């Protein structure tokens, strides 16, 4: 089955219209909370139909998103004989767009069931069939036709099982997934999820929340491709991982013209050389096409399409002695919003791909050049959009909920605070998932900074984790503890201060950044998660409307601009949108209203960014 994003979208809309004319959709959003404009485009016919892995593309695949059976049963109970109803995958069960909107909790398990048929097209014959999950929160046990095909823990990284041996020779197959998610009743990474949402803590997300899909592959096939650029040498080191040993060939392509090639062993870095490559930046997000082939007996046994960029993220001390972050060898101020990635209708899951792109586009239109993806990981299409549109990404590790045993937050104090005491299993879970997230994100040139800890939430072994992160990926900067317990490790020291920006003395060998500030609130009736007086933001100032909110924002950016000369290399404003009862976004939670003057915000933001370029 061949999928191409735009034609499928058009076809799915046409089919949806035809079906709706004949019979009502068996699915409908649950609840009566606010929704985004894209919620009306969702139907059970083909939710999120776009190809889910744009960094490694094959022609043939099958999307399993749609209506599945679901049941919520006590933890440890046998597989249910009957199910509670239907759920629209991949929207989490607590969300409106799932059609369910039910809590699960740590004492229960969520069961899914789907009947599917493997396509009979020639491209699938004689091939192994891979079952892909974009993300399932938290532990997933997967069965095909009753066979256990694998388990996975961690709610934020993709995973894959080869289900070939469990498939029926013909006819339908039964896929069952059992999920257990303790959320904040554990020290597993959960980000902002809470069983009891309040203030900065949001609704729990359980189960499947990204696309589920099938893919036919040869027994020996390409599993991953990674490219690391060296702009000083004009080279691209490309590593192609395969299921077994093989010879691989890679090609770098620019405007349909092959500009560099290399051949060698899978698992080894192959060097592509390009004289004077065009460098990637937010101002010019140049991407080169990358092709990889697995060769067997002189023939192509597998091939994928990818892309790569030439860019360098680094640091250098300037003439005044300040350590500055650099992009492509030049001082470059990172400025962007704290981006939670939550949706009132889909929670963790954007209703459509257009919605996923919206936040990125609007962030750039406001004059920002960076996004801090806050204690959440997005589907690969989000990073693909960042690569294409041109915006830097700071990637947080989803945190454990608040502080742990023995922890003390040494707010904005060098060497202050006490890290959390965590069990060996908890530490192993953290590093396993952080490693999976890094491996998932590191093929994207937009991702430039790793942030393992935030505000001392579950922070532990800081120096060791910073070193481990840097060794796993030396091509990016490490912000060891954004606003957390500050240690002289990694590449960045990061302060948080609300609501106005404030300067703090840092470590002289690290880049100095203001990782959070702002959070100015303007609740707008008719666009609130809760229609009461519990909506909030940072600071005591009450705003009457767009004009005075914008004026205060511009006032703060002028203060921030003055601090660039004092040493700041980056800043993060809270936040892109309102989220649940937080009313401190540029946009309302439903994305329907921009609460500030766009032109004034853009001019203020560009002035801050340009302040470092002037140095």
Protein Blocks (a to p, Z undefined) as FASTA:
>chain_A
ZZdfklmmmmmmmmmmmmmmmpccfbdcedjbdcdfklmmpcfklgckbcfblmbccfbd
cdfbdcdddddddehiacdfbdfbdcddfbdfkbmklonopaebjmbccdddddddddfb
fklgopacddddfbacfbdcddeehiafbdcedjkbccdddfklmpcfbdcddddddddd
ekjmbcbdebjacfbdghjbccddehjfbdcddddddfbacfbdcddddfknopacdddd
dfbdcdddddddeehiafbdcdddehiacddddehiacddfklccdddddddddeehiaf
bdcddddddddddddddfkopacddeehiacdddddddehpafklomacfbfklmmmmmm
mmmmnopabdcdehiacdfklmmmmmmnopaddddddddehjaehiacdehighiajddd
ddfklmmmmmmmmmmmmmmmmmpmklmbdcfbgghiopahklmmmmmmmmmmmmbccdfb
ghiacddehjbdcddddfbdcdddddfkbccddfbghjiacddehiafbacfkbccedjb
dcfblmlmmmmmmmmmmmmmmmmmnopabdcdddfbdchjbccbfbdfklpacfbdfklm
mmmmmmmmmmmmmZZ
